[in-house]
Amino acid sequence: MTTTPDFANQLRAADLRVTRPRVAVLGAVCEHAHADTDTIIRAVRQDLPDVSHQAVYDSLNALTAVGLVRRIQPSGSVARYESRVGDNHHHIVCRACGEIADVDCAIGEAPCLTASDDRGYMIDEAEVIYWGLCPDCSKTQISRSHW
């Protein structure tokens, strides 16, 4: 489990000023994988009841900019945040309930996919989102189809 001093050290290592909102936001993202902003705000307000929406948004932007947090936004979804960074993993999203889970790269290192035509770009990351039904929603759908 990561502690508050560890979060402060991570902020310092990223050349960010250590503030209570940043520490709390980093902690909330680590505690709630793939959380949306509202979930993060509620989690942060458990420790900092008076923190503003703007302070949380600013912290998320700063943490994302330095690579301590990753922002993802599957089609049709609000932005989500996670603390698993630097490994170019992908995601799987349940079409029914919206649950998001991590999926490791097929090949193992960035960008882990080769574009058929890179058009001269130097590609360093590939973002893949798999879609389907999570185990719980699959069971529900199967049991409904038997009615």
C-alpha positions in Angstrom: 0.0 0.0 0.0 1.3 3.4 -0.9 1.5 5.9 1.9 1.2 9.7 2.0 5.0 10.2 2.3 5.3 8.0 -0.9 2.9 10.2 -2.7 4.8 13.3 -1.6 8.0 11.8 -2.9 6.4 10.9 -6.2 5.2 14.5 -6.6 8.7 15.8 -5.8 10.3 13.4 -8.2 8.0 14.7 -10.9 8.9 18.3 -10.0 5.4 19.1 -8.7 4.8 21.0 -5.6 3.5 18.9 -2.8 0.0 20.1 -1.8 -2.7 18.4 0.2 -5.1 18.2 -2.8 -2.5 16.6 -5.0 -1.6 14.0 -2.4 -5.3 13.3 -1.8 -6.1 13.0 -5.5 -3.1 10.7 -6.1 -4.3 8.6 -3.2 -7.8 8.5 -4.5 -6.7 7.5 -8.0 -4.5 4.7 -6.5 -7.4 3.5 -4.4 -10.1 3.6 -7.1 -8.9 2.2 -10.4 -10.6 3.6 -13.5 -12.5 6.1 -11.4 -14.4 9.1 -12.9 -13.9 12.6 -11.6 -17.0 12.5 -9.4 -15.7 9.4 -7.6 -12.3 11.0 -7.1 -13.9 14.2 -5.7 -16.0 12.1 -3.2 -12.9 10.2 -2.1 -10.8 13.3 -1.7 -13.5 15.0 0.3 -13.4 12.3 2.9 -10.0 13.7 3.9 -10.4 17.3 2.6 -14.1 18.2 3.0 -13.7 21.7 1.6 -11.6 20.9 -1.5 -13.1 22.5 -4.6 -14.0 20.7 -7.8 -11.4 23.0 -9.6 -8.6 21.9 -7.2 -9.4 18.2 -8.0 -9.5 18.9 -11.8 -6.3 20.9 -11.6 -4.6 18.2 -9.6 -5.7 15.5 -12.1 -4.4 17.6 -15.0 -1.1 18.1 -13.3 -0.7 14.5 -12.3 -1.6 13.3 -15.8 0.8 15.8 -17.5 3.7 14.4 -15.6 2.7 10.8 -16.0 1.8 9.9 -12.4 -1.8 9.3 -13.5 -3.2 8.0 -16.8 -6.4 9.4 -18.3 -8.6 7.1 -20.4 -11.9 7.8 -22.1 -13.6 4.9 -23.7 -16.2 5.8 -26.3 -19.4 7.0 -24.7 -17.8 7.3 -21.3 -16.6 10.1 -19.1 -12.9 10.4 -18.5 -11.5 7.9 -16.1 -8.2 7.9 -14.2 -5.8 5.2 -13.1 -2.4 5.0 -11.4 -1.1 2.1 -13.6 1.2 4.1 -15.9 4.2 3.5 -18.1 3.4 0.0 -19.3 1.1 0.7 -22.3 -1.5 -1.8 -21.1 -5.0 -1.8 -22.6 -8.6 -2.0 -21.3 -11.7 -4.1 -21.6 -15.1 -2.5 -21.0 -18.4 -4.1 -20.3 -21.1 -2.9 -22.7 -23.8 -3.5 -20.1 -22.5 -2.2 -16.7 -19.5 -0.1 -17.9 -17.0 -1.9 -15.7 -13.4 -1.4 -16.9 -10.5 -3.8 -16.4 -6.9 -3.8 -17.4 -5.5 -6.1 -20.1 -1.8 -6.5 -20.6 -0.3 -5.9 -24.0 -0.4 -8.7 -26.5 3.4 -8.4 -27.2 4.5 -6.9 -23.9 6.3 -3.6 -24.8 5.3 -0.3 -26.2 3.8 0.3 -28.6 2.9 -3.5 -28.8 1.1 -3.1 -32.1 2.6 -2.1 -35.5 0.6 0.3 -37.7 0.1 -0.9 -41.3 1.2 2.6 -42.4 2.9 4.8 -39.8 2.8 7.8 -42.3 6.2 8.9 -41.0 5.1 9.1 -37.4 7.4 7.7 -34.7 4.8 5.7 -32.8 5.5 5.2 -29.0 2.1 4.0 -27.7 -0.9 2.1 -28.9 -4.3 2.4 -27.2 -6.7 -0.6 -27.5 -10.1 -0.9 -25.9 -11.8 -4.3 -26.0 -15.6 -4.4 -25.6 -17.8 -7.2 -24.4 -19.7 -8.3 -21.3 -18.2 -8.8 -17.9 -18.7 -12.2 -16.3 -21.6 -11.0 -14.1 -23.4 -9.4 -17.0 -22.8 -12.5 -19.2 -24.5 -14.6 -16.6 -27.4 -12.2 -16.3 -27.9 -12.2 -20.1 -27.6 -16.0 -20.3 -30.2 -16.5 -17.5 -32.6 -14.0 -19.2 -32.3 -15.8 -22.6 -33.6 -19.0 -20.9 -36.9 -17.4 -19.9 
